[in-house]
Amino acid sequence: MSEASPQPPRDQWGSRIGVILAVAGSAVGLGNFLRFPGQAAQNGGGAFMIPYFVALLVLGIPLCWAEWTMGRYGGRLGFNSAPGVYSAIWRNRFAKYFGAIAVLIPLVIYMYYVVIEAWCLGYALSYLSGSLMKGSDPAAYETFFGEFVGIGEHGALLQPGNRSFLWLLGGTFLLNFVLIYRGVNKGIETFCRFAMPLMVICALCVLVRVLTLGTPDPAKPEQSVLGGLGFMWNPDFAALSNPQTWLAASGQIFFSLSVGFGIIVNYASYLREDDDVVLSGLTASSMNEFFEVCLGGLITLPAAFMFLGTAVVGFGTFGLGFNALPNVFATMPGGQFFGFLWFFMLFLAAVTSSVSMLQPAIAFFEEGLGLKRHASASILGMLSAIGSGFIVYFSKGLVALDTFDFWVGTGLIYLLAMIQAVMYGWIFGIDRGEEEAHRGAHIRIPRLVQFMLKYVTPVYLTVIFLAFCWQNVPDYASKISQDSVALGSILFIFILLAFLMLLVHVAGRRWAAEGRIRHVGQYGLLLPVEDDE
């Protein structure tokens, strides 16, 4: 047997609380505070929470445990990137190519997520300067948002007088790459240790302000704190018969917990051999649910309902966050200060998520191509800058952003989650998975969860995915045929995927040449060297 060539020292987390905060930080983001309330309002209020918690128990937490387990297992064999981890789990020469999807998803999401991140920073600074205190006219906030993001025409943000946003985007971009360059311990973990508690403080301050507000309009007593909470949480059971409610709930769980992003597998690979993945995974998921249900669910929609009434249902995610809420803060006592706190908290939440989206690609460039940190960061910076520039230039109607988000930020996430569920339940095996998960564990996963991962979760995912495609793909396919920007966005995604597939092929040949994996004659399987002793 050939010896594996010596590998550079592996990056590792500094502490258990550090990795929990980092994984929770990757999950806690704009989806918790903007997407979740909007999805709940548009899909039956309290009734939405029934399929939401079903999806959490059947899909979210079990798949999180599966990703934590597979990631740590791959890390023990010296792999930190999804192509390497998948090769360690599924010993087939084609397994690594599925890893290209796990690198593509967070990379493409980062390209538009960092733009939205810069929106949040811009709004926070606008509250500090007072330029967002525009009174009670909703049209003023729609106009401000449209001009700020260049929604009126392509290239609007590059025109004289509109370029201030580019400085915000550049600063946000630089912050992310400084953190990722410093590594998982000194960069991501250190920032999350600071950012997560600060986010809680900011959110609690805004929550207390919202819950202590009086009725804004005495002529509309139903628009109160209790009325807003009732609007958010009282169930409309008729919505349960609508497949869209179940689709929206499952999609929210994926987006919220970062399941199917390829991030948890990468983060877990930096754990030590006996680090607990069961309690850590459950704690990170619970922390995310606290931010989403207990903070996002109690702040965003109730506050908007109190001032705007049932009209908030008509606002989409961006409309709720960047049109409705600024209108609320403008009419709220102390609104300038609380508006700043809110958008600064959203900015911190976005950074903890976006920096996690860069790490899987960095890990792949380093271990798959043998690049140093600075070279990996440079290549990743160039690729992500091209994608973000595409989003910024083709800003009219936010078509490019919406196309990226639908096909990658929603569709491919479902696909990767199905691949990982099958890989864990049927290839890695639930007996082996249970043994691996409980290595160093302080609590045990109920045996029922393993059977769910093998039989229930893949079927549930398949049904949800097919229903999602049935309801949404025809409209988006029609948009591609009619809109050149949507078509260009799809071509951009496919070109990037093809490029990553090529790099994965090169990485596989390199790993085989180094002796990290080698061919086993029967069926062309690939076997990590450490398992062949």
Stockholm file with secondary structure:
# STOCKHOLM 1.0

chainA/1-533         MSEASPQPPRDQWGSRIGVILAVAGSAVGLGNFLRFPGQAAQNGGGAFMIPYFVALLVLGIPLCWAEWTMGRYGGRLGFNSAPGVYSAIWRNRFAKYFGAIAVLIPLVIYMYYVVIEAWCLGYALSYLSGSLMKGSDPAAYETFFGEFVGIGEHGALLQPGNRSFLWLLGGTFLLNFVLIYRGVNKGIETFCRFAMPLMVICALCVLVRVLTLGTPDPAKPEQSVLGGLGFMWNPDFAALSNPQTWLAASGQIFFSLSVGFGIIVNYASYLREDDDVVLSGLTASSMNEFFEVCLGGLITLPAAFMFLGTAVVGFGTFGLGFNALPNVFATMPGGQFFGFLWFFMLFLAAVTSSVSMLQPAIAFFEEGLGLKRHASASILGMLSAIGSGFIVYFSKGLVALDTFDFWVGTGLIYLLAMIQAVMYGWIFGIDRGEEEAHRGAHIRIPRLVQFMLKYVTPVYLTVIFLAFCWQNVPDYASKISQDSVALGSILFIFILLAFLMLLVHVAGRRWAAEGRIRHVGQYGLLLPVEDDE
#=GR chainA/1-533 SS CCCCCCCCCCCCCSCHHHHHHHHHHHHCSHIIIIIHHHHHHHTTBGGGHHHHHHHIIIIIHHHHHHHHHHHHHHHHTTCCSHHHHHHHHSCBTTHHHHHHHHHHHHHHHHHHHHHHHHHHHHHHHHHHHTTTCCTTCHHHHHHHHHHHHTCSSTTGGGSTTCTHHHHHHHHHHHHHHHHHHTHIIIIIIHHHHHHHHHHHHHHHHHHHHHHTCCCSCTTCTTSSHHHHHHHHHSBCGGGGGCHHHHHHHHHHHHHHHTTTSSHHHHHHTTSCTTCCSHHHHHHHHHHHHIIIIIIIHHHHHHHHHHHHGGGGGGCCHHHIIIIIHHHHHHHSTTHHHHHHHHHHHHHHHHHHHHHHHHHHHHHHHHHHHCCCHHHHHHHHHHHHHHHHHHHHHSCGGGHHHHHHHHIIIIIIHHHHHHHHHHIIIIIIIHHHHHHHHTTTCSSCCCHHHHHIIIIIHHHHHHHHHHHHHHHHHHHHHHHHHHCHHHHHHHHHHHHHHHHHHHHHHHHHHHHHHHTSEEEETGGGEEEEGGGGC
#=GC SS_cons         CCCCCCCCCCCCCSCHHHHHHHHHHHHCSHIIIIIHHHHHHHTTBGGGHHHHHHHIIIIIHHHHHHHHHHHHHHHHTTCCSHHHHHHHHSCBTTHHHHHHHHHHHHHHHHHHHHHHHHHHHHHHHHHHHTTTCCTTCHHHHHHHHHHHHTCSSTTGGGSTTCTHHHHHHHHHHHHHHHHHHTHIIIIIIHHHHHHHHHHHHHHHHHHHHHHTCCCSCTTCTTSSHHHHHHHHHSBCGGGGGCHHHHHHHHHHHHHHHTTTSSHHHHHHTTSCTTCCSHHHHHHHHHHHHIIIIIIIHHHHHHHHHHHHGGGGGGCCHHHIIIIIHHHHHHHSTTHHHHHHHHHHHHHHHHHHHHHHHHHHHHHHHHHHHCCCHHHHHHHHHHHHHHHHHHHHHSCGGGHHHHHHHHIIIIIIHHHHHHHHHHIIIIIIIHHHHHHHHTTTCSSCCCHHHHHIIIIIHHHHHHHHHHHHHHHHHHHHHHHHHHCHHHHHHHHHHHHHHHHHHHHHHHHHHHHHHHTSEEEETGGGEEEEGGGGC
//
